[in-house]
Amino acid sequence: MYEIVAAATNLTALAVIGFIYAAYVKNLRSVNQLKDSQLKIAAQNLRLWKDKALDLERRAPEFIEKQLSERIKIREEEISRLAEDSASHVEQIDLKNREIQSLRDSIEKATEFRKSITVWDSEIKDFIEVSDSDLEQRHIGSVCVDTASLMICDPWYPKMTSEMEHEEFQKQEHMYKVIDSGEYFCTSNEDDSFPAELLGFEEELAAKEMVARGLAKKVEYSGDFPAIKSSYIGGDMHDTEYKKYVIYLLLMVA
């Protein structure tokens, strides 16, 4: 009988302890849920206050001034870049316009060169270019040569006296002969470069350099006119040692 009573007492005690434990656990869970809810509410309140603080900060004059300054700086940089691009484009357009104008001038000069002639203007005492449309053209013959220079002048020119030649033309001091072509040329300064195209050379050389390279040799020259008879309008128009003949056409102007 005693054992039964003891067992019943123990079961009762265990049941009470189990009930208390279950109630305690349930209470802990409730407390945890309450704390979670409080934490969520606190987080929401925190975000709310942060938003309010940020909104107040954005409404502050300092913040507005900073934002406006940054925007102004960005716009100024954009304007500067656009201005630089515009200046660059203007320079490029101006350069292209100059190139086009230069090409047009070259075309015009080339066209006028084919249709113009150089004449002596007695009023301004100089040679001028006159378009063929301003000249009276008369066919007087044809010249059939590979290379020639045509000199149109007053017939009085071949009758110029030696005294007048010395007054009108510059006297050269030295004469040279190109070995390969047989051409003659005169110069007063042996150190000055001579036009290469006139002598058949690819580069301009001084007379001394031509002699040093064996391209030309110095010949005796007294300084009298004509220096080279074959290229002289009043000469005999022939020189056996001069391989390139220059043909002159005399046009008598009525």
C-alpha positions as CSV (number, residue, x, y, z in Angstrom):
1,M,0.0,0.0,0.0
2,Y,2.9,2.3,0.9
3,E,4.5,1.7,-2.5
4,I,1.4,2.6,-4.3
5,V,1.0,5.8,-2.4
6,A,4.7,6.7,-3.1
7,A,4.4,6.0,-6.8
8,A,1.2,8.1,-7.0
9,T,3.0,10.9,-5.2
10,N,6.0,10.7,-7.5
11,L,3.8,10.7,-10.6
12,T,1.9,13.7,-9.2
13,A,5.2,15.5,-8.6
14,L,6.5,14.7,-12.1
15,A,3.2,15.9,-13.6
16,V,3.4,19.2,-11.7
17,I,7.1,19.6,-12.7
18,G,6.2,18.9,-16.4
19,F,3.4,21.4,-16.3
20,I,5.6,24.0,-14.8
21,Y,8.3,23.3,-17.4
22,A,5.9,23.5,-20.3
23,A,4.5,26.7,-19.0
24,Y,8.0,28.2,-18.6
25,V,9.0,27.2,-22.2
26,K,5.8,28.6,-23.5
27,N,6.5,31.8,-21.6
28,L,10.0,32.0,-23.0
29,R,8.7,31.7,-26.5
30,S,6.2,34.4,-25.9
31,V,8.9,36.6,-24.5
32,N,11.1,35.9,-27.6
33,Q,8.2,36.6,-30.0
34,L,7.5,39.9,-28.1
35,K,11.2,40.9,-28.3
36,D,11.2,40.1,-32.1
37,S,8.2,42.2,-32.5
38,Q,9.8,45.0,-30.5
39,L,13.0,44.8,-32.6
40,K,11.0,45.0,-35.8
41,I,9.1,48.0,-34.5
42,A,12.4,49.6,-33.4
43,A,13.9,48.9,-36.9
44,Q,10.9,50.5,-38.6
45,N,11.1,53.5,-36.2
46,L,14.8,53.8,-37.0
47,R,14.3,53.8,-40.7
48,L,11.5,56.3,-40.3
49,W,13.7,58.6,-38.3
50,K,16.6,58.2,-40.7
51,D,14.3,59.1,-43.6
52,K,13.1,62.1,-41.6
53,A,16.6,63.1,-40.8
54,L,17.7,62.8,-44.5
55,D,14.7,64.8,-45.6
56,L,15.5,67.5,-43.1
57,E,19.1,67.4,-44.3
58,R,18.0,67.7,-47.9
59,R,16.0,70.7,-46.9
60,A,18.9,72.4,-45.2
61,P,20.4,75.4,-47.1
62,E,23.9,73.9,-47.0
63,F,22.8,70.7,-48.6
64,I,20.8,72.5,-51.3
65,E,23.8,74.8,-52.0
66,K,26.1,71.8,-52.3
67,Q,23.8,70.0,-54.7
68,L,23.4,73.1,-56.8
69,S,27.1,73.7,-56.8
70,E,27.8,70.2,-58.0
71,R,25.1,70.5,-60.8
72,I,26.6,73.9,-61.8
73,K,30.1,72.4,-62.0
74,I,28.8,69.5,-64.1
75,R,27.1,71.9,-66.5
76,E,30.1,74.1,-66.7
77,E,32.3,71.1,-67.6
78,E,29.8,70.1,-70.3
79,I,29.8,73.7,-71.7
80,S,33.6,73.8,-71.7
81,R,33.8,70.5,-73.5
82,L,31.2,71.6,-76.1
83,A,33.1,74.9,-76.5
84,E,36.4,73.0,-77.1
85,D,34.7,70.7,-79.6
86,S,33.1,73.7,-81.3
87,A,36.4,75.5,-81.6
88,S,38.1,72.4,-82.9
89,H,35.4,71.9,-85.5
90,V,35.6,75.6,-86.5
91,E,39.4,75.2,-87.0
92,Q,39.0,72.1,-89.0
93,I,36.3,73.7,-91.1
94,D,38.5,76.8,-91.6
95,L,41.4,74.6,-92.6
96,K,39.3,72.7,-95.1
97,N,38.0,75.9,-96.5
98,R,41.6,77.2,-96.9
99,E,42.6,74.0,-98.6
100,I,39.6,74.2,-101.0
101,Q,40.4,77.8,-101.7
102,S,44.1,76.9,-102.4
103,L,43.0,74.2,-104.7
104,R,40.7,76.5,-106.5
105,D,43.4,79.1,-106.8
106,S,45.8,76.4,-108.2
107,I,43.2,75.3,-110.7
108,E,42.6,78.9,-111.7
109,K,46.3,79.6,-112.1
110,A,46.8,76.4,-114.1
111,T,43.9,77.4,-116.4
112,E,45.2,80.9,-116.7
113,F,48.7,79.6,-117.3
114,R,47.6,77.7,-120.4
115,K,45.7,80.7,-121.6
116,S,48.0,83.6,-120.7
117,I,51.2,85.2,-121.9
118,T,53.7,87.4,-120.2
119,V,54.2,90.8,-121.8
120,W,56.3,93.9,-120.9
121,D,54.2,96.8,-119.6
122,S,56.0,100.0,-120.5
123,E,53.9,102.0,-118.0
124,I,54.8,100.0,-114.9
125,K,58.2,98.9,-116.2
126,D,57.6,95.2,-115.4
127,F,56.4,92.0,-116.9
128,I,52.7,91.2,-116.4
129,E,50.5,88.2,-117.3
130,V,47.7,88.9,-119.8
131,S,44.9,86.5,-120.6
132,D,44.5,85.3,-124.2
133,S,41.0,86.9,-124.2
134,D,42.6,90.4,-123.9
135,L,45.1,89.8,-126.8
136,E,44.6,89.8,-130.5
137,Q,45.8,86.5,-131.8
138,R,47.4,86.0,-135.2
139,H,48.6,82.7,-136.5
140,I,52.1,83.2,-137.9
141,G,53.4,79.6,-138.0
142,S,54.2,76.5,-136.0
143,V,57.3,75.4,-134.1
144,C,57.9,71.6,-133.9
145,V,60.5,70.8,-131.3
146,D,60.7,68.5,-128.2
147,T,61.7,71.4,-125.9
148,A,61.8,75.1,-126.7
149,S,61.5,78.5,-125.2
150,L,59.6,81.1,-127.3
151,M,60.6,84.7,-126.8
152,I,58.1,87.2,-128.2
153,C,59.6,90.7,-128.2
154,D,60.1,93.9,-130.1
155,P,62.3,93.5,-133.2
156,W,64.4,96.3,-131.9
157,Y,65.8,94.0,-129.2
158,P,68.3,92.2,-131.6
159,K,69.6,95.5,-132.7
160,M,70.7,96.5,-129.2
161,T,74.2,97.8,-129.1
162,S,76.9,96.3,-126.9
163,E,77.0,99.5,-124.8
164,M,73.3,99.2,-124.1
165,E,73.7,95.5,-123.3
166,H,76.3,96.3,-120.6
167,E,73.9,98.9,-119.1
168,E,70.8,96.7,-119.2
169,F,72.1,93.3,-118.3
170,Q,74.1,92.1,-115.3
171,K,77.6,90.9,-116.1
172,Q,78.6,87.4,-114.9
173,E,82.2,86.7,-113.9
174,H,82.5,82.9,-114.3
175,M,81.4,80.4,-117.0
176,Y,81.1,76.6,-116.6
177,K,80.3,73.8,-119.0
178,V,78.3,70.7,-117.9
179,I,80.3,67.7,-119.0
180,D,77.4,65.3,-119.8
181,S,75.1,67.7,-121.6
182,G,77.6,70.2,-122.9
183,E,75.5,73.1,-121.6
184,Y,77.1,76.3,-120.5
185,F,76.0,78.5,-117.6
186,C,77.4,81.6,-116.0
187,T,77.5,82.9,-112.4
188,S,79.0,85.6,-110.4
189,N,79.1,83.7,-107.1
190,E,80.7,80.2,-107.3
191,D,79.2,79.3,-103.9
192,D,75.6,79.9,-104.8
193,S,73.4,77.0,-105.8
194,F,72.3,76.8,-109.4
195,P,68.8,75.7,-110.4
196,A,69.2,71.9,-110.9
197,E,66.4,71.5,-113.5
198,L,68.1,73.9,-115.9
199,L,71.2,71.6,-116.0
200,G,69.6,68.2,-115.7
201,F,70.6,67.5,-112.1
202,E,68.3,66.2,-109.4
203,E,69.6,68.5,-106.7
204,E,70.8,72.1,-106.6
205,L,74.6,72.4,-106.5
206,A,77.0,75.3,-106.4
207,A,79.5,75.7,-109.2
208,K,82.4,74.6,-107.0
209,E,80.5,71.4,-106.0
210,M,79.8,70.6,-109.6
211,V,83.5,70.9,-110.4
212,A,84.5,68.8,-107.3
213,R,82.1,66.0,-108.3
214,G,83.3,66.0,-111.9
215,L,79.9,67.2,-113.2
216,A,81.2,70.5,-114.8
217,K,84.4,72.2,-115.7
218,K,85.3,75.9,-115.6
219,V,86.0,77.5,-119.0
220,E,87.6,80.8,-119.9
221,Y,85.3,83.7,-120.0
222,S,86.1,87.4,-120.6
223,G,82.8,88.7,-119.5
224,D,81.8,90.0,-122.9
225,F,78.4,89.7,-124.5
226,P,77.1,87.4,-125.7
227,A,78.2,84.9,-123.1
228,I,76.6,81.9,-124.8
229,K,76.1,82.6,-128.5
230,S,73.6,79.8,-129.1
231,S,71.2,81.2,-126.5
232,Y,71.6,84.8,-127.6
233,I,68.9,86.5,-129.6
234,G,71.4,88.4,-131.7
235,G,73.8,85.5,-132.2
236,D,74.1,83.0,-135.0
237,M,71.5,80.7,-133.3
238,H,73.9,77.7,-133.6
239,D,76.7,76.2,-131.5
240,T,78.1,72.8,-132.2
241,E,79.0,72.2,-128.5
242,Y,75.6,73.2,-127.2
243,K,73.3,70.2,-127.3
244,K,70.1,71.9,-126.3
245,Y,68.9,74.6,-128.7
246,V,66.7,77.4,-127.6
247,I,64.4,78.7,-130.3
248,Y,63.2,82.2,-130.3
249,L,60.2,83.5,-132.2
250,L,60.2,87.2,-133.0
251,L,56.8,88.7,-133.3
252,M,56.6,92.0,-135.0
253,V,53.9,94.2,-133.4
254,A,52.3,96.6,-135.8
